Structure formats: structure tokens, C-alpha cells
Amino acid sequence: MANKDVRVRRVYDEPGEQDGERVLVDRVWPRGVSKDEARLSEWCKDVSPSSELRKWFGHDPDKFDEFSRRYRAELDEPERAEALEHLRALAAKRRVTLLTGTKHPDISQAAVLVDVLGG
């Protein structure tokens, strides 16, 4: 049974004691953040959307529903599906905080992943 304790935060936010596993889910490393500052458990870039989908979306709120649909379809691709299963296994054990560099994490791939993971 999956743990429902999956959340989203910006990688730029100060790490918190309640974060649990801190997993960056962006394909590109966020600007201005060192690996030490990020205090990641891991960087799971294989679960991120394709470059083509990211560029098409451009974090436009009006495109989020369609982005979410297309991204969920991409999560069925073998490499992404494997990375998603890895996140699912982590979330079954303890709290997972999915990190993203976007200014609007509520309309990001991290928000879609929380929904997919049942958080």
C-alpha cells in the first residue's frame, strides 16, 4: 500500500526537517543552487517530462491540463515508468518531497507526480 505522504516544494526553499526523502524531479539542474544547498536524497531526472513537452508547456497555466495528460502518457515509456516505480517504492517507505525549480510548483511535473503517486 502506497504512503500518501508525498508533497511538492521548490528546491529554492530552505530544506525542512519534515521533508523526508528530498528528490529533485527536474531534468535540468536548477540555476543558482549548489548540490550542497539542495540537500537532495537523489536527483531523479529520468521521471521528468521530455524536453519537447517541457518547452511546449512553458509553465503556462492554461496548458496545465493538457500538459498533465501528455505527461501521464509519457510516464508509460519504459525509462520514465522505471523511475516512477522507484519513486513509488520510496513513497511506500517514508515521506517523499518532490523538488522542482519552477516558480509555480502547483502547475509542474512534480504536482502531476504527487497525484500519480497518490499524495
N, CA, C and O atoms as a GROMACS GRO file, in nm:
protein
  476
    1MET      N    1   0.085  -0.119   0.000
    1MET     CA    2   0.000   0.000   0.000
    1MET      C    3   0.089   0.125   0.000
    1MET      O    4   0.183   0.134   0.079
    2ALA      N    5   0.060   0.218  -0.087
    2ALA     CA    6   0.144   0.337  -0.100
    2ALA      C    7   0.118   0.436   0.013
    2ALA      O    8   0.005   0.455   0.058
    3ASN      N    9   0.224   0.498   0.056
    3ASN     CA   10   0.218   0.605   0.154
    3ASN      C   11   0.159   0.727   0.084
    3ASN      O   12   0.200   0.760  -0.028
    4LYS      N   13   0.066   0.794   0.146
    4LYS     CA   14   0.005   0.912   0.086
    4LYS      C   15   0.084   1.039   0.115
    4LYS      O   16   0.041   1.149   0.078
    5ASP      N   17   0.197   1.025   0.181
    5ASP     CA   18   0.271   1.143   0.223
    5ASP      C   19   0.378   1.182   0.120
    5ASP      O   20   0.497   1.167   0.143
    6VAL      N   21   0.330   1.232   0.007
    6VAL     CA   22   0.416   1.282  -0.099
    6VAL      C   23   0.378   1.428  -0.119
    6VAL      O   24   0.260   1.461  -0.133
    7ARG      N   25   0.477   1.513  -0.119
    7ARG     CA   26   0.448   1.656  -0.131
    7ARG      C   27   0.544   1.722  -0.229
    7ARG      O   28   0.640   1.660  -0.275
    8VAL      N   29   0.516   1.846  -0.261
    8VAL     CA   30   0.596   1.924  -0.356
    8VAL      C   31   0.650   2.048  -0.285
    8VAL      O   32   0.579   2.114  -0.209
    9ARG      N   33   0.775   2.078  -0.312
    9ARG     CA   34   0.835   2.204  -0.265
    9ARG      C   35   0.928   2.255  -0.374
    9ARG      O   36   0.970   2.180  -0.462
   10ARG      N   37   0.959   2.382  -0.365
   10ARG     CA   38   1.060   2.439  -0.455
   10ARG      C   39   1.198   2.404  -0.401
   10ARG      O   40   1.220   2.407  -0.280
   11VAL      N   41   1.288   2.371  -0.488
   11VAL     CA   42   1.424   2.338  -0.447
   11VAL      C   43   1.493   2.460  -0.384
   11VAL      O   44   1.590   2.445  -0.310
   12TYR      N   45   1.442   2.579  -0.413
   12TYR     CA   46   1.498   2.703  -0.358
   12TYR      C   47   1.453   2.728  -0.215
   12TYR      O   48   1.513   2.811  -0.146
   13ASP      N   49   1.351   2.658  -0.168
   13ASP     CA   50   1.305   2.673  -0.030
   13ASP      C   51   1.404   2.606   0.064
   13ASP      O   52   1.469   2.508   0.029
   14GLU      N   53   1.414   2.661   0.183
   14GLU     CA   54   1.502   2.604   0.285
   14GLU      C   55   1.459   2.460   0.316
   14GLU      O   56   1.341   2.436   0.342
   15PRO      N   57   1.553   2.365   0.314
   15PRO     CA   58   1.515   2.227   0.348
   15PRO      C   59   1.455   2.221   0.489
   15PRO      O   60   1.499   2.292   0.580
   16GLY      N   61   1.354   2.136   0.504
   16GLY     CA   62   1.288   2.123   0.633
   16GLY      C   63   1.307   1.985   0.693
   16GLY      O   64   1.330   1.887   0.621
   17GLU      N   65   1.299   1.978   0.824
   17GLU     CA   66   1.316   1.850   0.893
   17GLU      C   67   1.207   1.751   0.854
   17GLU      O   68   1.228   1.630   0.861
   18GLN      N   69   1.091   1.801   0.812
   18GLN     CA   70   0.978   1.715   0.778
   18GLN      C   71   0.977   1.671   0.631
   18GLN      O   72   0.881   1.608   0.586
   19ASP      N   73   1.082   1.703   0.556
   19ASP     CA   74   1.084   1.673   0.413
   19ASP      C   75   1.096   1.524   0.382
   19ASP      O   76   1.047   1.479   0.278
   20GLY      N   77   1.159   1.448   0.468
   20GLY     CA   78   1.183   1.306   0.436
   20GLY      C   79   1.284   1.296   0.323
   20GLY      O   80   1.385   1.367   0.322
   21GLU      N   81   1.256   1.208   0.229
   21GLU     CA   82   1.343   1.194   0.112
   21GLU      C   83   1.321   1.315   0.022
   21GLU      O   84   1.208   1.343  -0.019
   22ARG      N   85   1.428   1.386  -0.010
   22ARG     CA   86   1.420   1.504  -0.096
   22ARG      C   87   1.468   1.464  -0.236
   22ARG      O   88   1.586   1.435  -0.257
   23VAL      N   89   1.373   1.463  -0.330
   23VAL     CA   90   1.403   1.413  -0.464
   23VAL      C   91   1.375   1.522  -0.568
   23VAL      O   92   1.261   1.566  -0.583
   24LEU      N   93   1.479   1.564  -0.638
   24LEU     CA   94   1.464   1.660  -0.747
   24LEU      C   95   1.408   1.586  -0.868
   24LEU      O   96   1.463   1.483  -0.909
   25VAL      N   97   1.298   1.637  -0.926
   25VAL     CA   98   1.235   1.571  -1.039
   25VAL      C   99   1.240   1.656  -1.167
   25VAL      O  100   1.160   1.634  -1.258
   26ASP      N  101   1.331   1.750  -1.174
   26ASP     CA  102   1.354   1.831  -1.294
   26ASP      C  103   1.462   1.765  -1.378
   26ASP      O  104   1.554   1.703  -1.324
   27ARG      N  105   1.452   1.779  -1.510
   27ARG     CA  106   1.555   1.726  -1.599
   27ARG      C  107   1.681   1.812  -1.594
   27ARG      O  108   1.792   1.761  -1.606
   28VAL      N  109   1.662   1.943  -1.577
   28VAL     CA  110   1.773   2.038  -1.577
   28VAL      C  111   1.801   2.082  -1.434
   28VAL      O  112   1.708   2.111  -1.358
   29TRP      N  113   1.928   2.088  -1.396
   29TRP     CA  114   1.964   2.134  -1.262
   29TRP      C  115   1.920   2.279  -1.245
   29TRP      O  116   1.944   2.361  -1.333
   30PRO      N  117   1.856   2.313  -1.131
   30PRO     CA  118   1.807   2.450  -1.109
   30PRO      C  119   1.921   2.550  -1.095
   30PRO      O  120   2.023   2.523  -1.031
   31ARG      N  121   1.902   2.665  -1.155
   31ARG     CA  122   2.004   2.771  -1.152
   31ARG      C  123   2.025   2.824  -1.012
   31ARG      O  124   1.930   2.838  -0.934
   32GLY      N  125   2.150   2.854  -0.980
   32GLY     CA  126   2.182   2.922  -0.856
   32GLY      C  127   2.175   2.837  -0.730
   32GLY      O  128   2.182   2.891  -0.620
   33VAL      N  129   2.162   2.706  -0.744
   33VAL     CA  130   2.156   2.617  -0.628
   33VAL      C  131   2.271   2.518  -0.637
   33VAL      O  132   2.285   2.446  -0.736
   34SER      N  133   2.353   2.514  -0.534
   34SER     CA  134   2.460   2.415  -0.533
   34SER      C  135   2.405   2.281  -0.487
   34SER      O  136   2.298   2.275  -0.425
   35LYS      N  137   2.477   2.176  -0.516
   35LYS     CA  138   2.433   2.043  -0.473
   35LYS      C  139   2.429   2.035  -0.321
   35LYS      O  140   2.344   1.965  -0.265
   36ASP      N  141   2.519   2.104  -0.253
   36ASP     CA  142   2.518   2.104  -0.106
   36ASP      C  143   2.394   2.176  -0.053
   36ASP      O  144   2.328   2.128   0.039
   37GLU      N  145   2.363   2.292  -0.111
   37GLU     CA  146   2.247   2.370  -0.067
   37GLU      C  147   2.116   2.294  -0.088
   37GLU      O  148   2.023   2.306  -0.007
   38ALA      N  149   2.108   2.218  -0.195
   38ALA     CA  150   1.984   2.147  -0.228
   38ALA      C  151   1.954   2.035  -0.127
   38ALA      O  152   1.838   2.000  -0.105
   39ARG      N  153   2.058   1.981  -0.068
   39ARG     CA  154   2.043   1.871   0.029
   39ARG      C  155   1.947   1.763  -0.021
   39ARG      O  156   1.849   1.729   0.044
   40LEU      N  157   1.978   1.711  -0.139
   40LEU     CA  158   1.895   1.609  -0.202
   40LEU      C  159   1.926   1.471  -0.149
   40LEU      O  160   2.038   1.441  -0.110
   41SER      N  161   1.824   1.388  -0.148
   41SER     CA  162   1.844   1.245  -0.131
   41SER      C  163   1.887   1.188  -0.265
   41SER      O  164   1.972   1.100  -0.272
   42GLU      N  165   1.826   1.241  -0.371
   42GLU     CA  166   1.864   1.199  -0.506
   42GLU      C  167   1.804   1.293  -0.611
   42GLU      O  168   1.716   1.374  -0.582
   43TRP      N  169   1.855   1.279  -0.732
   43TRP     CA  170   1.806   1.353  -0.847
   43TRP      C  171   1.749   1.250  -0.944
   43TRP      O  172   1.823   1.173  -1.004
   44CYS      N  173   1.620   1.250  -0.959
   44CYS     CA  174   1.550   1.150  -1.041
   44CYS      C  175   1.507   1.216  -1.172
   44CYS      O  176   1.388   1.235  -1.196
   45LYS      N  177   1.605   1.251  -1.256
   45LYS     CA  178   1.571   1.323  -1.378
   45LYS      C  179   1.502   1.236  -1.482
   45LYS      O  180   1.437   1.288  -1.573
   46ASP      N  181   1.515   1.103  -1.471
   46ASP     CA  182   1.452   1.015  -1.568
   46ASP      C  183   1.300   1.017  -1.562
   46ASP      O  184   1.234   0.972  -1.655
   47VAL      N  185   1.243   1.067  -1.452
   47VAL     CA  186   1.098   1.073  -1.439
   47VAL      C  187   1.042   1.204  -1.496
   47VAL      O  188   0.920   1.221  -1.506
   48SER      N  189   1.128   1.295  -1.533
   48SER     CA  190   1.082   1.426  -1.579
   48SER      C  191   1.025   1.418  -1.722
   48SER      O  192   1.055   1.325  -1.795
   49PRO      N  193   0.945   1.517  -1.759
   49PRO     CA  194   0.887   1.518  -1.894
   49PRO      C  195   0.994   1.541  -2.000
   49PRO      O  196   1.103   1.591  -1.972
   50SER      N  197   0.961   1.503  -2.121
   50SER     CA  198   1.054   1.522  -2.233
   50SER      C  199   1.081   1.672  -2.252
   50SER      O  200   1.002   1.757  -2.213
   51SER      N  201   1.195   1.700  -2.312
   51SER     CA  202   1.230   1.840  -2.342
   51SER      C  203   1.125   1.904  -2.431
   51SER      O  204   1.090   2.021  -2.414
   52GLU      N  205   1.073   1.828  -2.528
   52GLU     CA  206   0.971   1.881  -2.618
   52GLU      C  207   0.845   1.920  -2.541
   52GLU      O  208   0.788   2.026  -2.565
   53LEU      N  209   0.802   1.834  -2.450
   53LEU     CA  210   0.681   1.864  -2.372
   53LEU      C  211   0.706   1.983  -2.279
   53LEU      O  212   0.620   2.071  -2.266
   54ARG      N  213   0.821   1.986  -2.214
   54ARG     CA  214   0.854   2.098  -2.125
   54ARG      C  215   0.850   2.230  -2.200
   54ARG      O  216   0.791   2.328  -2.153
   55LYS      N  217   0.912   2.233  -2.318
   55LYS     CA  218   0.918   2.356  -2.396
   55LYS      C  219   0.778   2.397  -2.445
   55LYS      O  220   0.744   2.515  -2.443
   56TRP      N  221   0.698   2.299  -2.488
   56TRP     CA  222   0.563   2.329  -2.532
   56TRP      C  223   0.481   2.389  -2.418
   56TRP      O  224   0.410   2.487  -2.437
   57PHE      N  225   0.492   2.331  -2.300
   57PHE     CA  226   0.414   2.375  -2.184
   57PHE      C  227   0.455   2.515  -2.139
   57PHE      O  228   0.370   2.602  -2.122
   58GLY      N  229   0.584   2.536  -2.119
   58GLY     CA  230   0.633   2.667  -2.077
   58GLY      C  231   0.572   2.718  -1.948
   58GLY      O  232   0.571   2.839  -1.925
   59HIS      N  233   0.520   2.630  -1.865
   59HIS     CA  234   0.455   2.664  -1.737
   59HIS      C  235   0.338   2.761  -1.755
   59HIS      O  236   0.312   2.846  -1.670
   60ASP      N  237   0.269   2.746  -1.868
   60ASP     CA  238   0.150   2.826  -1.896
   60ASP      C  239   0.032   2.761  -1.824
   60ASP      O  240  -0.006   2.648  -1.857
   61PRO      N  241  -0.028   2.831  -1.726
   61PRO     CA  242  -0.140   2.771  -1.651
   61PRO      C  243  -0.254   2.722  -1.741
   61PRO      O  244  -0.320   2.624  -1.708
   62ASP      N  245  -0.277   2.789  -1.854
   62ASP     CA  246  -0.384   2.749  -1.944
   62ASP      C  247  -0.356   2.615  -2.013
   62ASP      O  248  -0.448   2.550  -2.062
   63LYS      N  249  -0.229   2.575  -2.016
   63LYS     CA  250  -0.191   2.449  -2.080
   63LYS      C  251  -0.173   2.335  -1.980
   63LYS      O  252  -0.141   2.223  -2.020
   64PHE      N  253  -0.193   2.362  -1.851
   64PHE     CA  254  -0.160   2.260  -1.750
   64PHE      C  255  -0.240   2.131  -1.765
   64PHE      O  256  -0.182   2.023  -1.752
   65ASP      N  257  -0.368   2.139  -1.791
   65ASP     CA  258  -0.448   2.017  -1.804
   65ASP      C  259  -0.396   1.930  -1.919
   65ASP      O  260  -0.383   1.809  -1.904
   66GLU      N  261  -0.368   1.992  -2.032
   66GLU     CA  262  -0.316   1.917  -2.146
   66GLU      C  263  -0.174   1.868  -2.118
   66GLU      O  264  -0.139   1.756  -2.155
   67PHE      N  265  -0.093   1.950  -2.052
   67PHE     CA  266   0.041   1.907  -2.011
   67PHE      C  267   0.032   1.783  -1.923
   67PHE      O  268   0.104   1.685  -1.943
   68SER      N  269  -0.058   1.789  -1.826
   68SER     CA  270  -0.075   1.677  -1.734
   68SER      C  271  -0.113   1.549  -1.809
   68SER      O  272  -0.060   1.442  -1.781
   69ARG      N  273  -0.205   1.560  -1.904
   69ARG     CA  274  -0.247   1.445  -1.983
   69ARG      C  275  -0.130   1.388  -2.063
   69ARG      O  276  -0.107   1.267  -2.063
   70ARG      N  277  -0.056   1.476  -2.131
   70ARG     CA  278   0.057   1.431  -2.213
   70ARG      C  279   0.170   1.372  -2.126
   70ARG      O  280   0.232   1.273  -2.162
   71TYR      N  281   0.194   1.435  -2.014
   71TYR     CA  282   0.300   1.387  -1.925
   71TYR      C  283   0.266   1.249  -1.868
   71TYR      O  284   0.352   1.162  -1.860
   72ARG      N  285   0.139   1.231  -1.829
   72ARG     CA  286   0.097   1.099  -1.779
   72ARG      C  287   0.120   0.992  -1.886
   72ARG      O  288   0.158   0.879  -1.855
   73ALA      N  289   0.095   1.027  -2.013
   73ALA     CA  290   0.121   0.932  -2.122
   73ALA      C  291   0.271   0.902  -2.132
   73ALA      O  292   0.310   0.788  -2.154
   74GLU      N  293   0.353   1.005  -2.116
   74GLU     CA  294   0.499   0.983  -2.120
   74GLU      C  295   0.546   0.893  -2.006
   74GLU      O  296   0.644   0.820  -2.021
   75LEU      N  297   0.478   0.898  -1.894
   75LEU     CA  298   0.518   0.815  -1.779
   75LEU      C  299   0.503   0.666  -1.805
   75LEU      O  300   0.552   0.584  -1.728
   76ASP      N  301   0.435   0.630  -1.914
   76ASP     CA  302   0.424   0.489  -1.954
   76ASP      C  303   0.546   0.441  -2.032
   76ASP      O  304   0.565   0.320  -2.049
   77GLU      N  305   0.629   0.535  -2.079
   77GLU     CA  306   0.750   0.497  -2.153
   77GLU      C  307   0.846   0.427  -2.057
   77GLU      O  308   0.856   0.466  -1.941
   78PRO      N  309   0.917   0.323  -2.104
   78PRO     CA  310   0.996   0.237  -2.014
   78PRO      C  311   1.089   0.310  -1.916
   78PRO      O  312   1.087   0.279  -1.797
   79GLU      N  313   1.169   0.403  -1.963
   79GLU     CA  314   1.264   0.471  -1.873
   79GLU      C  315   1.192   0.550  -1.766
   79GLU      O  316   1.230   0.546  -1.648
   80ARG      N  317   1.088   0.622  -1.805
   80ARG     CA  318   1.011   0.701  -1.708
   80ARG      C  319   0.931   0.610  -1.615
   80ARG      O  320   0.920   0.637  -1.496
   81ALA      N  321   0.875   0.503  -1.670
   81ALA     CA  322   0.797   0.410  -1.588
   81ALA      C  323   0.885   0.348  -1.480
   81ALA      O  324   0.841   0.330  -1.366
   82GLU      N  325   1.007   0.316  -1.514
   82GLU     CA  326   1.101   0.260  -1.416
   82GLU      C  327   1.133   0.362  -1.307
   82GLU      O  328   1.136   0.328  -1.188
   83ALA      N  329   1.156   0.487  -1.347
   83ALA     CA  330   1.183   0.593  -1.249
   83ALA      C  331   1.061   0.618  -1.161
   83ALA      O  332   1.076   0.643  -1.041
   84LEU      N  333   0.942   0.612  -1.219
   84LEU     CA  334   0.819   0.631  -1.142
   84LEU      C  335   0.803   0.518  -1.039
   84LEU      O  336   0.764   0.544  -0.926
   85GLU      N  337   0.832   0.397  -1.078
   85GLU     CA  338   0.824   0.284  -0.984
   85GLU      C  339   0.923   0.302  -0.870
   85GLU      O  340   0.894   0.266  -0.756
   86HIS      N  341   1.039   0.357  -0.901
   86HIS     CA  342   1.139   0.385  -0.796
   86HIS      C  343   1.082   0.486  -0.696
   86HIS      O  344   1.093   0.467  -0.575
   87LEU      N  345   1.019   0.593  -0.747
   87LEU     CA  346   0.957   0.692  -0.657
   87LEU      C  347   0.845   0.629  -0.576
   87LEU      O  348   0.829   0.658  -0.458
   88ARG      N  349   0.768   0.542  -0.640
   88ARG     CA  350   0.658   0.475  -0.571
   88ARG      C  351   0.713   0.389  -0.455
   88ARG      O  352   0.655   0.386  -0.347
   89ALA      N  353   0.824   0.321  -0.478
   89ALA     CA  354   0.886   0.239  -0.374
   89ALA      C  355   0.937   0.326  -0.259
   89ALA      O  356   0.921   0.290  -0.142
   90LEU      N  357   0.997   0.440  -0.291
   90LEU     CA  358   1.042   0.533  -0.186
   90LEU      C  359   0.923   0.581  -0.103
   90LEU      O  360   0.928   0.583   0.020
   91ALA      N  361   0.816   0.619  -0.172
   91ALA     CA  362   0.698   0.674  -0.104
   91ALA      C  363   0.627   0.569  -0.019
   91ALA      O  364   0.557   0.604   0.076
   92ALA      N  365   0.645   0.443  -0.051
   92ALA     CA  366   0.584   0.337   0.029
   92ALA      C  367   0.652   0.323   0.164
   92ALA      O  368   0.595   0.269   0.259
   93LYS      N  369   0.776   0.371   0.173
   93LYS     CA  370   0.856   0.356   0.295
   93LYS      C  371   0.850   0.476   0.387
   93LYS      O  372   0.848   0.463   0.509
   94ARG      N  373   0.847   0.595   0.326
   94ARG     CA  374   0.850   0.716   0.408
   94ARG      C  375   0.806   0.837   0.329
   94ARG      O  376   0.779   0.828   0.210
   95ARG      N  377   0.800   0.951   0.396
   95ARG     CA  378   0.762   1.076   0.331
   95ARG      C  379   0.862   1.109   0.220
   95ARG      O  380   0.982   1.090   0.234
   96VAL      N  381   0.807   1.157   0.109
   96VAL     CA  382   0.890   1.200  -0.003
   96VAL      C  383   0.849   1.342  -0.040
   96VAL      O  384   0.731   1.372  -0.055
   97THR      N  385   0.948   1.428  -0.054
   97THR     CA  386   0.925   1.564  -0.101
   97THR      C  387   0.986   1.575  -0.240
   97THR      O  388   1.107   1.563  -0.257
   98LEU      N  389   0.900   1.599  -0.339
   98LEU     CA  390   0.944   1.616  -0.476
   98LEU      C  391   0.981   1.762  -0.495
   98LEU      O  392   0.902   1.852  -0.467
   99LEU      N  393   1.100   1.784  -0.543
   99LEU     CA  394   1.152   1.920  -0.558
   99LEU      C  395   1.157   1.961  -0.704
   99LEU      O  396   1.188   1.882  -0.792
  100THR      N  397   1.126   2.087  -0.726
  100THR     CA  398   1.131   2.144  -0.860
  100THR      C  399   1.180   2.288  -0.851
  100THR      O  400   1.164   2.354  -0.748
  101GLY      N  401   1.240   2.334  -0.958
  101GLY     CA  402   1.290   2.470  -0.962
  101GLY      C  403   1.188   2.571  -1.011
  101GLY      O  404   1.213   2.691  -1.006
  102THR      N  405   1.074   2.525  -1.059
  102THR     CA  406   0.974   2.616  -1.115
  102THR      C  407   0.920   2.713  -1.010
  102THR      O  408   0.916   2.682  -0.891
  103LYS      N  409   0.879   2.830  -1.057
  103LYS     CA  410   0.820   2.930  -0.967
  103LYS      C  411   0.680   2.890  -0.922
  103LYS      O  412   0.631   2.938  -0.820
  104HIS      N  413   0.616   2.802  -0.998
  104HIS     CA  414   0.478   2.762  -0.969
  104HIS      C  415   0.471   2.609  -0.958
  104HIS      O  416   0.428   2.542  -1.052
  105PRO      N  417   0.512   2.555  -0.845
  105PRO     CA  418   0.516   2.408  -0.832
  105PRO      C  419   0.379   2.341  -0.842
  105PRO      O  420   0.370   2.222  -0.870
  106ASP      N  421   0.272   2.418  -0.820
  106ASP     CA  422   0.138   2.360  -0.829
  106ASP      C  423   0.095   2.332  -0.973
  106ASP      O  424  -0.003   2.261  -0.996
  107ILE      N  425   0.168   2.385  -1.071
  107ILE     CA  426   0.143   2.353  -1.212
  107ILE      C  427   0.273   2.302  -1.275
  107ILE      O  428   0.319   2.354  -1.376
  108SER      N  429   0.329   2.201  -1.213
  108SER     CA  430   0.456   2.144  -1.259
  108SER      C  431   0.444   1.994  -1.271
  108SER      O  432   0.344   1.934  -1.232
  109GLN      N  433   0.549   1.932  -1.325
  109GLN     CA  434   0.552   1.787  -1.331
  109GLN      C  435   0.550   1.727  -1.191
  109GLN      O  436   0.498   1.617  -1.171
  110ALA      N  437   0.605   1.798  -1.094
  110ALA     CA  438   0.605   1.749  -0.955
  110ALA      C  439   0.461   1.736  -0.903
  110ALA      O  440   0.428   1.640  -0.834
  111ALA      N  441   0.376   1.833  -0.938
  111ALA     CA  442   0.235   1.826  -0.895
  111ALA      C  443   0.164   1.708  -0.961
  111ALA      O  444   0.083   1.642  -0.897
  112VAL      N  445   0.195   1.682  -1.086
  112VAL     CA  446   0.135   1.566  -1.155
  112VAL      C  447   0.183   1.438  -1.088
  112VAL      O  448   0.105   1.346  -1.067
  113LEU      N  449   0.312   1.433  -1.056
  113LEU     CA  450   0.367   1.313  -0.991
  113LEU      C  451   0.303   1.287  -0.854
  113LEU      O  452   0.276   1.172  -0.819
  114VAL      N  453   0.279   1.392  -0.778
  114VAL     CA  454   0.212   1.374  -0.648
  114VAL      C  455   0.078   1.309  -0.670
  114VAL      O  456   0.040   1.218  -0.597
  115ASP      N  457   0.004   1.356  -0.770
  115ASP     CA  458  -0.127   1.298  -0.800
  115ASP      C  459  -0.113   1.152  -0.842
  115ASP      O  460  -0.188   1.066  -0.796
  116VAL      N  461  -0.019   1.124  -0.930
  116VAL     CA  462   0.002   0.987  -0.978
  116VAL      C  463   0.042   0.894  -0.863
  116VAL      O  464   0.000   0.778  -0.858
  117LEU      N  465   0.123   0.946  -0.771
  117LEU     CA  466   0.170   0.866  -0.658
  117LEU      C  467   0.068   0.857  -0.545
  117LEU      O  468   0.088   0.785  -0.447
  118GLY      N  469  -0.041   0.931  -0.559
  118GLY     CA  470  -0.148   0.923  -0.458
  118GLY      C  471  -0.126   1.011  -0.338
  118GLY      O  472  -0.184   0.986  -0.232
  119GLY      N  473  -0.043   1.114  -0.351
  119GLY     CA  474  -0.014   1.203  -0.237
  119GLY      C  475  -0.117   1.310  -0.221
  119GLY      O  476  -0.106   1.393  -0.131
   0.00000   0.00000   0.00000
